[in-house]
Amino acid sequence: MLEFNIGAVSTANPDELYDLIIIGGGPAGLTAGLYAARYKRKTLMIEKKIVTGGQLTATEWVENYPGFPQPVLGARLAADMEAQAKLFGLQIVNDTVTEVELEEKIKKVHTPYAVWRAKAVLIATGTSARTLGVPGETEYYGKGVSYCATCDGPFYPDKTLAVVGGGNSAFEESLFLAKYASRIYLLHRSDQFRADKILIDRVVANSRIVLMPFYQVASIEFKESDAKHLLITDVRTNEVSRLTVDGLFIFIGNIPNTAVFEGKVEMDKGFVLADHTHQTSVNGVWAAGDVQVKALRQVATAVGDGANAAYWIDKYLEEWD
């Protein structure tokens, strides 16, 4: 018979020594938390956002996750992952990690309100949206500039939008935005799109989306007193022109959330290096999901990473004492 912790009151306590602290609450962290808790390991997850799920919470539909013949809501999948992990006893604290001490046998994880201790640590902090770095981007963030279609798309009914990017995210989110906006200009600096062929076909077939290869944004000019527009550059001729839009959505990749781990574990371009067991260069510290060096960053691969890391962490803990 399965033994669940249903109804058990479980409050995280900084005075306790945890078997495992998971930093980050995306699919990798939640899966690791589920497996570790099922191994009967005292496991704490520290997630800086109010809700867990990572980028899943900003994804409307997930249609390539095994076991779902129909697309599943990203937020729903994330909520179910959390509920399942908590069912087995995973403890979750919503706080921001400000410092880590990983060299000693007992690891310490600092937040503004406590210092948490554990025998092992799993880094599962994921990535954040990459910015264009052009004039006006920071100034108008949240005022016409967005990195989340599901968050801000509904604010643009029958409006004109620009989307920047050439990968799956840009194409998926353009299709989502097309449910609201009357016109979407999809800009990419070349005509070689990295998106899956099925997504490219869907975008091409959508009458509301206009592909604009060989264009990139030079600046964002969204002054309230003027008609909002972008200055865009034709990379073939360097000619600058004006594109009038009501909003801009940027999907040009992600950067790893690893600032707190700089100098603590080995990295490559900000991504954490880990071996086949997902252990980092520091004994007792693992990494899983998008935060680590890897070729494919998907929900399915993050879940696999989390399960695999938890397995090896459990083996490590068996020999810890």
C-alpha angles and dihedrals in degrees: 000000000000116000114217128180091228111164094004115141107230119178121181112242123197089206092065126089107232124207091221137010115197115201109205132030106223125118092288094050094043092050092048089048091052093050095043092049090049088053085059092247117150098244132185126189120201113200121176096207125073091242129040125229104086113215090353088079090060094048117088101198131015111198103165100059111113118250099033113096088183124048113272126215110256093221091049092051090049092049091049091050091053094046092050094049092047089049088066094045109273110157118214129199122187105218141113122258109228102173140006132203108199106156099085127069090254109055122215125209117192126208127171091266106032150011111235123201130206143164091231138018130207118201108212102150096134124199141296131222116281115235129223094230094219129138113281096021096106094035094055100036105133089012099079100321116093142165096195122068096185090050098049108014095093089061091069108062110168090353133131117250139181123215122195121205144069105219136084094282094055092049096043093048093045089057090050093048090049088071088069111020122070094215133020125188111204109203125195130166093234140020092246104097118194095204121113114272092244091057093047090052091051092050093048089050093051110094092203095061123077118194113220109185120184093033130113133179114257098179142348117232109183102152110163092228093055135054106272114250145158128228105225130188127217100223091206095059104013087234112155121215138170123252116192112215139152095224146002128224119193124204109163102134136281141276123219120258095229107120092116090054098051109129090009101083133013115270141181114215089336096310118115118250114226137168128236090284089051092245114145128219088281119076111245095019123104136180131209139176130013094340093073130074106271142135102235126042110191136131090254094053092045090054090050091049092052094050093046094047092049091052093055093041089056090053090049092051091052088066098034100100 
